[in-house]
Amino acid sequence: MQIIKNKEELQKFFKKLRKRMPSYQGIDEKVRKILNDISKKGDKAVIKYTKLFDKHELPLKIQPQEIEANAKKVSKDIINALKFAKERIKKFHEHQLEQSWQYEEKDIVLGQIIRPIERIGAYVPGGKASYPSTVLMNVIPAQVAGVKEISVCVPTPQGEINSVVCAALHLLNIKEVYRIGGAQAIGAMAYGTETVKKVDKIVGPGNIYVATAKKIVFGEVDIDMIAGPSEILIIADRTAHANFIAADMLSQAEHDEMACSILITTQEELVEEVKKEIKKQLQLLPKSEIANRALKNYGAIIIVKSLKEAAEIANIIAPEHLEVMAENPEKLIPFLKNAGAIFLGHYSTEPIGDYIAGPNHTLPTSGTAKFFSPLGVYDFLKRSSLIKVKQKGFNTLAPYVEKLATIEGLQAHANTVKVRKSSI
């Protein structure tokens, strides 16, 4: 893990982080072939790629009875945990609901109509692991927004579906579920097939093939964001606990070798303590090899003179998860401009946000927190402008419309005003 003490080393690290996003070269061509196949051949292509990548020929749609049967295999304590998480996530996202509005001024009525997107598709990763929390985080905001039709694609290698994922789907009463993964799932949802009805928006994380497919189909449908590897940045002062820091850095490092874990601290003596704790805790992790490689690749401890300087560096990196382990973490909020989620205090560990706190865990990565936001209810709402102009209001606005349309050389635009003026 790199120790950074000066600006030159820091600039080199920034460059390294910018190159961290996986290359789409080569993959782009493969994904386009899959998507083109699906857009032309529908189910036939989806079945072909499912057989090739997931090694099964089961029906594409998973029937509600199968979901329910698998959900019944899950222990009561896990079901209770899912229910607890569901209620907290729902409560948080209900605060994000927007309302339609309008106002009137001199015979002109203006406003905005808020409506939910009618149909969305959620992708839930599978393969190496299954993520019931992703079901909750992607589906609940859509349900709160009022989306009527929600379909879910879940990869099922060898035809096996995770029972806890089924429990989450059953808990949310999701009936339309497909055993399709990878780029072929994105293609099926984006273009529609004989079995899979086309959606208006696709949400949910996935591997580089899924991310590439989402990037390509954007415009055909809307997407949430292009998710990159996981990352955490921790700002720590003299009150921070080395074992807490180490545990939280490892919580992201265990995801994959591309994961990024960074500590920025004002305490030079904390460096060795954290390194010792990481070494100690690594020995207890089943995914210690992955975590260790991630720390070697993209792990860093940056030593700074002040917490304000730490905040400035954090804003440049714009991390997915930003933890502030400081005596008065709230004092740093005005200086923290770019982060997917901000965790304040020693006990606000990132995995609490992943599962149970309430805010969404689908967050912008790889510096995109500078312009992207966490997934939320607002992602499933669309806005229509409302304009009503009465005759007196028309008389007020018409001369300006005519003038501006003429300046832009759009005579037909200007004429719409002229023909109405002549009828008054």
C-alpha positions in Angstrom: 0.0 0.0 0.0 1.4 3.4 -1.0 2.2 6.0 1.6 1.9 9.6 0.1 3.6 12.5 1.8 4.0 15.2 -0.9 2.3 16.8 -3.8 4.4 15.1 -6.4 3.5 11.6 -5.1 -0.2 12.7 -4.8 -0.3 13.8 -8.5 1.1 10.5 -9.6 -1.6 8.7 -7.5 -4.3 10.8 -9.1 -3.1 9.7 -12.6 -3.1 6.1 -11.5 -6.7 6.5 -10.3 -7.8 8.0 -13.6 -6.4 4.9 -15.4 -8.3 2.6 -13.0 -11.5 2.5 -15.1 -11.4 -0.8 -17.1 -10.7 -0.5 -20.8 -13.7 -1.0 -23.0 -11.5 -1.7 -26.0 -12.2 -5.2 -27.4 -15.1 -5.7 -25.1 -17.1 -3.0 -26.9 -17.0 -5.0 -30.1 -18.1 -8.2 -28.4 -21.0 -6.5 -26.6 -22.2 -4.8 -29.8 -22.4 -8.2 -31.5 -24.5 -9.6 -28.7 -26.8 -6.6 -28.7 -27.2 -6.6 -32.4 -28.0 -10.4 -32.3 -30.7 -9.8 -29.7 -32.2 -6.8 -31.5 -32.6 -9.0 -34.6 -33.3 -12.5 -33.3 -34.9 -11.9 -29.9 -35.4 -14.9 -27.7 -33.3 -17.1 -30.0 -30.2 -15.0 -29.4 -30.9 -14.7 -25.7 -31.2 -18.5 -25.3 -28.0 -18.9 -27.3 -25.9 -16.6 -25.1 -27.5 -18.0 -21.9 -26.5 -21.5 -22.9 -23.0 -20.3 -23.8 -22.3 -18.2 -20.7 -24.6 -19.6 -18.0 -24.6 -23.2 -19.1 -28.3 -23.9 -19.0 -31.4 -24.1 -21.3 -34.1 -23.4 -18.7 -37.1 -21.2 -19.6 -36.1 -17.5 -19.7 -38.9 -16.5 -17.3 -38.8 -17.6 -13.7 -42.3 -18.3 -12.6 -43.7 -16.7 -9.4 -44.2 -20.2 -7.9 -40.4 -20.9 -8.3 -39.6 -17.6 -6.6 -41.9 -18.4 -3.7 -40.6 -21.9 -3.3 -37.0 -20.7 -3.2 -37.9 -17.9 -0.8 -39.4 -20.5 1.6 -35.9 -22.1 1.9 -34.6 -19.0 3.6 -34.3 -18.9 7.4 -36.5 -16.7 9.5 -33.7 -14.5 10.8 -32.6 -13.6 7.2 -36.2 -12.9 6.2 -36.5 -10.6 9.2 -33.3 -8.8 8.2 -34.6 -8.2 4.7 -37.9 -6.9 6.1 -36.1 -4.6 8.5 -33.9 -3.3 5.6 -37.0 -2.9 3.3 -38.8 -0.6 5.8 -35.8 1.6 6.4 -35.0 1.9 2.7 -38.7 2.7 1.9 -38.9 5.3 4.6 -35.8 7.1 3.4 -36.9 7.1 -0.2 -40.4 8.4 0.6 -38.8 11.7 1.5 -37.5 12.0 -2.1 -41.0 12.1 -3.7 -41.6 15.2 -5.8 -45.0 16.9 -6.3 -46.4 18.5 -9.4 -46.8 22.3 -9.2 -48.1 25.3 -11.1 -48.5 29.1 -10.7 -50.3 31.8 -12.6 -49.2 35.3 -13.6 -51.3 37.7 -15.7 -53.3 35.1 -17.6 -50.3 32.8 -18.1 -50.4 29.4 -16.2 -47.0 27.6 -15.9 -46.1 24.4 -14.1 -44.6 21.0 -14.0 -46.3 17.6 -14.0 -44.5 14.8 -12.2 -45.2 11.3 -13.3 -43.4 7.9 -12.8 -41.7 6.1 -15.6 -44.1 3.4 -16.7 -41.8 0.4 -17.0 -38.3 -0.2 -15.7 -35.9 -3.1 -15.7 -33.5 -3.9 -12.8 -30.3 -5.9 -13.2 -29.2 -7.9 -10.2 -25.6 -9.3 -10.5 -25.0 -13.0 -10.0 -22.2 -15.4 -10.8 -19.4 -15.0 -8.2 -22.0 -13.8 -5.6 -25.6 -12.9 -5.3 -26.9 -9.6 -3.9 -30.4 -9.5 -2.3 -29.5 -6.0 -1.1 -29.3 -4.9 -4.8 -32.9 -6.1 -5.3 -34.1 -3.9 -2.4 -32.0 -0.9 -3.4 -33.1 -0.9 -7.1 -36.7 -1.9 -6.7 -37.9 0.0 -3.7 -37.3 3.5 -5.1 -39.1 2.6 -8.2 -42.1 1.3 -6.2 -42.1 4.5 -4.1 -42.1 6.5 -7.3 -45.1 4.7 -8.5 -43.6 2.7 -11.4 -46.3 0.2 -12.5 -44.2 -2.4 -14.2 -40.9 -3.7 -12.8 -39.0 -6.5 -14.4 -35.8 -8.0 -13.0 -33.0 -10.0 -14.7 -30.9 -12.3 -12.5 -28.0 -14.4 -13.9 -28.4 -18.1 -12.9 -25.1 -20.0 -13.6 -25.8 -23.7 -14.2 -29.5 -22.7 -13.8 -29.2 -22.1 -10.1 -30.9 -19.0 -8.5 -29.9 -17.7 -5.1 -32.7 -18.4 -2.5 -32.1 -15.1 -0.6 -32.4 -13.1 -3.9 -35.7 -14.9 -4.4 -36.7 -14.0 -0.8 -36.0 -10.3 -1.6 -38.0 -10.5 -4.8 -40.9 -12.3 -3.1 -40.9 -9.7 -0.3 -41.3 -6.9 -2.8 -43.9 -8.9 -4.8 -41.9 -8.9 -8.0 -43.6 -11.3 -10.4 -41.7 -10.6 -13.6 -38.2 -12.2 -13.2 -35.9 -13.6 -15.9 -32.9 -15.9 -15.6 -30.8 -13.8 -17.9 -27.4 -12.3 -17.2 -24.6 -10.2 -18.8 -24.9 -8.0 -21.9 -27.7 -10.3 -23.2 -29.9 -9.3 -20.2 -29.4 -5.6 -21.0 -30.2 -6.2 -24.7 -33.3 -8.1 -23.9 -34.6 -5.3 -21.6 -33.6 -2.5 -24.0 -34.9 -4.0 -27.2 -37.5 -6.4 -26.0 -37.9 -10.0 -27.2 -40.8 -12.4 -27.6 -40.6 -13.2 -23.9 -39.1 -10.0 -22.4 -41.1 -6.9 -22.8 -39.1 -3.7 -23.6 -38.5 -1.3 -20.7 -38.1 2.4 -20.6 -35.1 2.5 -18.1 -32.5 0.0 -16.9 -30.9 0.2 -13.5 -28.5 -1.9 -11.5 -24.8 -2.7 -11.4 -22.9 -5.4 -13.2 -19.6 -6.5 -14.6 -17.8 -4.7 -17.5 -20.0 -6.4 -20.1 -23.1 -5.2 -18.4 -21.6 -1.7 -18.0 -20.6 -1.6 -21.6 -24.0 -2.8 -22.8 -25.8 -0.1 -20.7 -23.5 2.5 -22.2 -24.4 1.3 -25.7 -28.2 1.1 -25.3 -28.4 4.5 -23.6 -30.7 6.5 -25.9 -32.7 3.5 -26.8 -33.6 3.4 -23.1 -32.5 5.5 -20.1 -30.0 4.1 -17.6 -29.0 5.0 -14.1 -25.2 5.3 -14.4 -22.1 3.4 -15.5 -20.8 1.7 -12.4 -17.1 1.1 -11.9 -15.1 -0.8 -9.2 -15.9 -0.1 -5.5 -14.1 2.6 -3.5 -13.8 4.1 -0.1 -12.0 7.1 1.2 -11.6 7.7 4.9 -10.6 11.0 6.5 -9.2 10.5 10.0 -8.0 12.7 12.8 -6.3 11.9 16.2 -9.6 10.4 17.6 -9.8 7.7 14.9 -9.3 4.0 15.7 -6.8 2.1 13.6 -8.8 -1.1 13.8 -11.9 0.7 12.6 -10.1 2.2 9.7 -8.4 -1.1 8.7 -11.8 -2.9 8.8 -13.5 -0.3 6.6 -10.7 -0.2 4.1 -10.8 -4.0 3.8 -14.6 -3.9 3.4 -14.2 -2.4 -0.1 -10.9 -4.2 -0.9 -12.6 -7.6 -0.7 -14.9 -6.7 -3.7 -12.2 -7.2 -6.4 -8.6 -6.4 -7.4 -9.7 -3.1 -8.9 -11.3 -1.8 -5.6 -9.8 1.3 -4.2 -9.2 2.0 -0.4 -7.7 5.3 0.7 -7.0 6.8 4.0 -6.3 10.6 4.4 -5.0 11.5 7.9 -3.4 14.3 9.8 -1.8 11.8 12.1 1.5 10.3 10.8 1.7 7.9 13.8 -1.6 6.4 12.6 0.1 5.0 9.5 1.9 2.1 11.1 -1.0 1.3 13.4 -3.4 1.0 10.4 -0.9 -1.1 8.4 -0.5 -3.5 11.3 -4.3 -3.8 11.7 -4.7 -4.5 8.0 -2.2 -7.2 8.1 -3.8 -8.7 11.2 -7.4 -8.5 9.8 -6.4 -9.8 6.4 -5.5 -13.2 7.9 -9.2 -13.6 9.0 -10.7 -12.9 5.6 -11.8 -15.6 3.2 -11.1 -13.2 0.3 -7.7 -12.1 1.7 -5.9 -12.6 -1.6 -8.3 -10.3 -3.5 -8.2 -7.7 -0.7 -4.5 -7.8 -0.6 -4.1 -7.3 -4.3 -6.6 -4.4 -4.3 -4.6 -2.7 -1.5 -1.4 -3.1 -3.4 -2.9 -1.9 -6.7 -5.0 1.0 -5.4 -4.6 1.3 -1.7 -3.0 4.5 -0.3 -2.5 6.4 2.9 -2.1 10.2 2.3 -0.7 12.3 5.1 -1.9 15.9 5.3 -1.5 18.9 7.5 -5.2 19.7 8.1 -8.7 18.2 7.7 -9.5 21.0 5.3 -6.6 19.8 3.1 -8.0 16.3 3.4 -11.4 17.5 2.2 -9.8 19.2 -0.8 -8.1 16.0 -1.9 -11.4 14.1 -1.3 -13.2 16.5 -3.6 -10.7 15.8 -6.4 -11.0 12.0 -6.0 -14.9 12.3 -5.6 -15.2 8.8 -3.9 -18.2 6.5 -4.0 -18.0 6.2 -0.2 -16.5 8.9 2.0 -16.1 8.3 5.8 -15.1 11.0 8.2 -13.7 9.6 11.4 -13.1 12.8 13.3 -13.9 14.4 16.6 -16.4 16.8 15.0 -17.2 15.3 11.6 -20.1 17.7 10.9 -17.7 20.7 10.8 -16.2 19.2 7.6 -19.5 19.0 5.7 -19.4 22.5 4.1 -16.0 21.5 2.6 -17.1 18.1 1.2 -18.4 18.7 -2.3 -18.0 15.5 -4.2 -19.0 12.1 -2.8 -21.6 9.4 -3.5 -22.4 8.9 0.2 -20.9 10.6 3.3 -20.6 8.7 6.6 -20.0 10.8 9.7 -18.4 9.5 12.9 -16.5 6.4 14.1 -19.6 4.1 14.1 -21.0 5.1 10.7 -19.3 2.3 8.9 -19.9 2.0 5.1 -21.6 -1.5 5.2 -24.4 0.0 7.3 -25.1 2.2 4.3 -24.8 -0.8 2.0 -27.6 -2.8 3.7 -29.7 -1.1 6.4 -29.4 2.6 7.0 -31.9 3.6 4.3 -30.1 5.7 1.7 -29.4 3.9 -1.6 -26.2 1.9 -2.1 -26.2 2.4 -5.9 -23.6 5.2 -6.0 -21.5 7.0 -8.5 -17.9 5.7 -8.8 -14.6 6.6 -10.4 -14.9 10.3 -9.8 -18.4 10.6 -11.3 -19.8 11.8 -8.0 -18.7 15.2 -9.4 -21.8 15.1 -11.6 -23.9 11.9 -10.7 -26.0 11.3 -7.6 -27.1 8.1 -5.7 -29.9 6.2 -7.2 -33.2 7.5 -5.9 -36.9 8.0 -6.4 -36.1 11.0 -8.7 -34.5 8.5 -11.2 -37.9 6.9 -11.7 -39.8 10.1 -12.2 -40.2 12.2 -15.4 -41.3 15.8 -15.7 -43.5 17.5 -18.2 -43.7 21.2 -18.4 -47.2 22.7 -18.3 -48.0 25.9 -20.3 -51.4 27.6 -20.6 -51.6 31.0 -22.2 -54.9 32.9 -22.2 -55.6 35.7 -24.7 -54.4 38.5 -22.6 -51.3 36.6 -21.7 -50.8 35.9 -25.4 -50.9 39.6 -26.1 -48.1 40.2 -23.6 -45.8 37.5 -24.9 -46.5 37.6 -28.7 -44.3 40.6 -29.6 -41.2 39.0 -27.9 -41.8 35.6 -29.6 -42.1 37.2 -33.0 -38.9 39.2 -32.5 -36.8 36.3 -31.3 -38.1 33.9 -33.9 -37.4 36.4 -36.7 -33.8 36.9 -35.3 -33.3 33.2 -35.5 -34.6 33.0 -39.1 -37.6 30.8 -38.1 -40.4 32.5 -40.0 -42.9 29.7 -39.4 -42.4 30.1 -35.7 -43.1 33.8 -36.0 -46.1 33.1 -38.2 -47.8 31.1 -35.4 -48.0 34.3 -33.5 -49.0 36.5 -36.5 -52.0 34.3 -37.5 -53.3 34.5 -33.9 -52.8 38.3 -33.7 -54.8 38.7 -36.9 -57.7 36.8 -35.5 -58.0 38.9 -32.3 
